[in-house]
Amino acid sequence: MFPRKNRIDKKLFPEFIKKAKTFSSENLNLKVTYGCPKDRAFAFVASLKVSKKAAERNKLKRRARAITYPLLKDVSAGICAAVFFKPSIFGKKYGEIKDELISLYKKAKII
């Protein structure tokens, strides 16, 4: 489980989305703010467009959290990021998701 101190709060989320800068890849979108009040906070969003089944959406979010958690120590202070899954990600292997997510983090200069 991702620590609560490293999650974006629901009340902070709407303001975060307005100020965030977007980075895209084939299967993921990443929104980042660099002056966040929380320290190293992340959110993972899988909408109904990705899959109608909650279990499949939760699986994607769990995988992304598992990829991100070991990287927290490398993330700069004051960064908030939200990972949005695109419908094209459904059916991808863990390794493919990991490579794409890490390259997106590097593109955004998070790690």
N, C-alpha and C positions, 0 to 999 in steps of 0.2 A: 504494500500500500504506500502511496505517495504521502509524505508527511504533510500535515495540515498547513504548516508554515510555508510550504512550497506550492500551495495551490492558490489560484486566483479566486477571491470571494465573489459570490453572486452580485453583491452590491457594487463591487469594483468593476465587474465585467462590462457593463454598458459604456462606461467612461473609457475603459481600456480599448474597446473596439473602435471608438471614435478617433483616438489618438494614435492607433497602431499603424505601423508600416507593414506592408504585405510582401511576402516572398512566396513564389509558387514553384512547384515542380509538377511532374506528370500526374501524381496521385495524391499530393498533399498541398495544402496552403498553410503558411505560417504567418501569424501576425505578431509583431514584436514592438514593445515600447522600451526605451532605454532609460527613462527616468521614473521608474515605477516606485510607488511608496512601499510595496512589499519587496522583499529581497529574494531574487531567484524564484519567481512564481510561474507556474505553468498551468495550462488547461488543455484538455483533449476533448474535441467535439466531433461526434459522429452522428449526423442527422439521419432522418428517416429516408433520405434520398440514397444513402449508402446501402442500407438494408432495412427491411421492415421488421426483422427479428432483433429483439433487444439483446439476445445472447451473442449474436454475431457482432453487433455494434460494441458491446462490452468487451468482447475478445480483442477487437482492434485497439480499443483504448488501453486495455491491460498490456498489450504488446508494446504500445508506444511508451507507456509509463516505465515498463521494464527496460526499454532502450535508454530512456532519458535519465532514470534514477542514478546510474553509475557516473553519468556525465555532470551531475550537479556541482561537484567540486571544481570543475573546470569552467563553469559559467560565471561570468562577471557579475558583480553586485549591482543591484538596481535594475535587473532585467526581468520583464514579464513577457511571456510568450504563450500563444494559443495555437495548437495544431488542429487544423480542420481537415478531415478526410474527404476525399472525392469518391464518388461511386466507382470509379475505375480501380480503386485499391482492393475491392472485394476479390478474394481468391488469391491474393499475392502471398508468397511465402515470407516467413519471419525475416530471413536474411535480406530479402529484397526491400522490405519495409525499413529495416535497420540501415541499410546503405543509403536509401533515399532520405531518411530522416536526418542522419548524421551529415550528409552533404548539404541539406537545407539549413541545418544549424550553422554549418561553416559559412555558407553563403550569406547568412544574416549576421555573421561575426559574433555568434553567441558563444561558441567554443573555439 
